[in-house]
Amino acid sequence: MRFGVPAFLWAMAASVPLMALALWFSARARARHLTVFAGGTERPWAIAPGSRISERIQTVTAMLIPTLLLLALARPMRYRRDTASELQGVPYLIALDASRSMLASDVRPSRWAAATNALDQFLERTRADRIGLITFSGVAYLNAPLTFDTTALRTTLRYIDPNVLEDPGSSLAAALDRAGRYFISNRVSPRLVIVVSDGEDLAGNPVEMARRLTRTQKLMVCTVGVGTPGGARVPLNRYYGGVAKNTFGQEVTSRLNESNLQRLAAVTGGKYYRLDEGGTALERLRSEVLAPMAEAAAHDDMKNYAEWYGVPLGLAAICLGFQVFGRAISGSLNRPATPIRDRKELTR
């Protein structure tokens, strides 16, 4: 239950004590008048036998009428989710690590193939979310803005190749910064980034960047780790073979940095998942993170609410009927059971 014009609720809360005070003064004035003209309320002829019940009904309905009218003006609305609407999902960006370390084969056939295959299956099962794609190595690129067209996103994934990227290194901070700038410029809310990476960061401070974006933009980051803690050697090129070497001539071994991804998710209130062979990590992310966010977004969508002002308006009409016809009803109820036989009884 929510209200379209909640300001009337404050007016309703303020009117109740004012009406109670006005009715109290009215009751006191009526008691004074009865004292003057009938000798006091305790006299048997001052108040008819059933009039006290009638007065209470009149008092209650008199207070309910303006209260219910103000409640109707506040536009109460009942939640009724529109399952036919396509705007039941949530917007989020997928930041996919496309650095050279994703070519390591500690996950078969490679980290990159495992990540893109899992994302392809994930996107195939997505129906209502608006999804964008960012790829990053040393620099982050926005490959696709938020869209419902998951087929186009799956096609884009097939054409991305870490071998042809010219920017060396891996910068999670660059991916988060690019996502934050996109959310700000397009006024997107809520703001969620799903980072799919091996967790290696060779430039910047992604945890501090995530903390700043969470504080300033309420950004949430969920991370999906690709690889194994044991790691594997980074191939120089998946087409021509060879192993990448550092400046000292040593072969480069890449390992899954789970602690980095866990801290990145923790500072933003997100969750960390490790990608498995069955791809269940992304489905768990959908059920544990995306589904609750979609439900919250549905509760914020005014299209999912039905107007309910007719209920308090109808009750106000009923109370008004009691006020209008209550006098006639109470007159028949308050008729003396035994008629006055002698006019002298009036002077006793």
N, C-alpha and C positions, 0 to 999 in steps of 0.2 A: 504494500500500500504506500503510495506517495501522493503528493499534492502539487497541482499545477501552479497555484497561487498561494504559497504557504503563509504569506503576510496576513491573510484573513484568520489564520489560526491564532496569531498574536492578538488580533482584535477580539476573537472569540474568548480567549483566556482573560482579556481585560474586561469584557462585557459581563461575564458571569458574576463576579463580586459586585459590580455596579448594579446589576439587576436584583441581586439578593438584597443589597442595601435599600434599593427603591421599594421593593416589596415589603421589607421590614418597616420602613417609614409609613407605607400605605396601611399596613396592618395596625400600627399604633394609632394612626389617624382614625381608622374605622372604629377602634376600641374606644377612643375618646368620644366619637359621635354617638356610639351606643350608650355610653355613660350619661351623656347629656339628654338623649331622647328616650332612653328605655330604662334608665336607672342602673346600668351596668351589665356586663356580659353574663353575670351569674343569674340574672333574672330569667325565669322559665320562658317568658314571652319574647326575650331579646333575640335569642338564637333558636331557630327551628331545629328539631331533632337531627336531621340529616345534613344540615348546612355545613357543618365542620368538614365532613368528607368532601362535599362539593367545593368548598373553599380550597382545600388542599389540592384537589385535581386542577382547579383553575390556576392556582399558584404554580404548580409544576409545569403545566402546559404553557403558561405565560413566560416562564424562564426557558423552556425548550424551543419555542418558536424562533426567537432571534438567534439562539445558539445553533440550531439546525440550519437556518438560512445562511449564517456565516460559514458553517461547515460546507454547505453546498457551493458557496462562492469560492471557497478554497480549492475547489475542483478535485475531490478525491478520485484517485485512479487505481484500479486493481491490475496487478501484473498478469498478463496473459501473453506468453511468448508466442511470437509469430514464427512458426517453424518454416513457413514458406519463404520468409525473407532471406536473402543471401547475405545480409549484413549481420550475421550472427557470429562470425569469427572475429579474430583479432589481427591487427597489423603487426608485422615484425620483419626484421631483416636477418638474413642468414649471412654470416661472415665466414667465408670458406678460405682456409689457409691454402695458398697456392705456391708456397715457397718450395725450394728444391728438396728440403728434408721430407716433404710429403711423398717423394718417390721411393723412400725406404721401404724395404720388403719384409719388415718384421710382422706385418699383417698382409696376408695373401689376398690378391696378387701384389698389391702395394697399398700404402696408406691412402694415396690419392684415389685409386680405383675403389677401395672399400668405402671411402667417404662419399664419393660421387654416386656409387650404386645405392648406398643407404639413403642418400638424399633423393635420388630418383624414385625409389619406392615410397618414401615419405611424401613427396609431392604428388605422386599418383593417387594417394589415399586422401589427400587434402581436398576439401570441398568448399569451404566458406572463408578461409583466411586470405588476407591480402599479404603477399610475401614479396620481399625484395631481395636482391642478391648483391653481396659485396665480396670481391676476391682481393686478397692481400698477400704481399710478400714483404718487400721493404717499403712499398707504397700501397695504399688501398685504392681500389677502383670500384665505382658503383656500376655494376654490369646491368642491373635491372631495377627500376623503381618499384614501389609497391603495386602489385597487380593481382587480379584473380586468375590470370591466365597461367596456370601451372604448366601447361603444355609448352609454352614459350620458355619458361624457366628451365624445364627439363632439356629442351633443345640447346639453350645457352650453356648448360653444364657440359654437354657433350663436346662443345667446341673450345672449352677452356683447357689449356695445356701448360703445366708448370715449366716445361722445357723451353717454351718460346718467350717466357717473361724475362725481361731484361733487367728488372730491379732485383739486385741480390738482397739476401737477408730475410728476416721475418719480423714484422712489427705488429703486435696485437694492439698497441696503443694507436697506431695509424688507422686500423680498422674501426676501433671504437670512436675515434675522433670523426672519421668520415660518417659513421652512423649518426652520431650526435648532430652533426651539421645538417644532415638530411632531415632528421626529425624536426629540428628547429625551423628550417626554411619551409617545410611543408605542413607545419602545425599538426603533426600526427600525435595521437594519444590513444591508448597507452604506448609506452616506448619499451620495446623488447628487442634484444639482439641475441641470436643464437650463434655462438662461435664454435665452429668445427675446426679443430686444430690439434697438432701434437704438443702444443703448449710452449714450444721454444720461442723465445723473444730475444732478438739480438740488438734491439734498439729501443730506447724509450723505457717508460715505466707504466705498464698497462694497468697495474693495480691502482696506482695513484690517479691515472686517467679515469678509470672506472669509478673511483670514489668521487672525483670531482663532477663527473657527469650525473652520477646518482644524486648528488647534493643539489646541483643546479637544474637538472632536467628530469629528475625522477626516472632515470634509465635503469632497467633491469637487464642483467646479462646472465644467460644460461650457457654453459660450456659443455662441449662434447669432445672427449679426448680420443684421439686416433693414434694407435701404436701400442707399444709394450714398454714396460720399464727397462727391459734388457736392451731394447733398441736394435738398430741395424746400421750398416754402413750406408752412407748417402751416395747413390750412383751419380756419376758425372753427367751422364746422359742415358736415358732409358733406351735410346735407339742404337747408340754406338758403344755402350758399355763403359767400363772404367769406373773408378771410385774417386769422389771428390776429396781433395787434400787441402789442409790449411797452409798458412804461410811458412810453417816449419816443415812441410813435406809429409805430415802425418795424415793418415786416412781419417776422415771425419765420420764419427758415429753419432747418430741422432737417437735420443731416447724420449719417451713420452714423459713430459714434465707435468705430472698430475697436480703437484702442490701449487704450481703457478695457476693452473686452470681452476682449482678449487678455491684459491684465495680470490681470484677474479670474480667468481660467481658469488662468493660469500659476502664480499663488501657491497654488492648491489642487491642482496636478498634473493638471488637466483639459486639454481641447482646445478650440480655437476653430474655428468653421465659419461661412462666409458663406452665407446662404440664396440659392439660385439658382432659376431659373424651373422647372427640372425637379424640384426638391425632393430632389435627390441628397445635399444636405448632411446631412439627417437620417438617410438610409440609410447614409451613411459613418459617422455617429456611432454608428449601431446596430452596424455591423460592427467598428469600431475601438475602441469603448468598452463598449457594452452586452454584446456577445457574449463578450468576455473576462471581464467581470464575472459573467455568467451561468455561464460554465464554472467560474470560481472558486467561485461559490456552490454549484454542483452538487458540487464536490469537498468542500465543507464539510457537505453534507447527508448524514447517516448513512443515509438511506433508499437512497442510491445505492451502498451497499457490501454485499458478500456475505461472510458469515462464512467464514473460511479456517483455523480452528483445527484442523480435521480432518487437515490435511496434517502439521503437526508432531506431532500426537497419533498418527497412524499410523506415522510414522517412529520415534517413541519405543517403540511396541509392537514394531516390527521389531527395534530394538536390545535390547529386553527379551528377545525370543526368542533372540537371539544369546547373551545372558547365561545364559539358562536351559538352552539346548541346546548351548551352546558347549563345555561340559565334556565331554559325551558325544562330540561331534564331534572335539574335540582329543584325546580318549583314543584314538580309533581312528587318528588321524593320528600320534600320538606313540608308537605301539607300535614297539618296536625291530625294525629290519629283519632283524638276525641275532640269534638267541637266545643266551643265555649258556650255553656248553657245560659249563663247569666252575665249581663254586662257588669255586675258588681265585682266579678272575678278580676276585672282589669285593675280595680283599685286596691286589691288586697296586697 
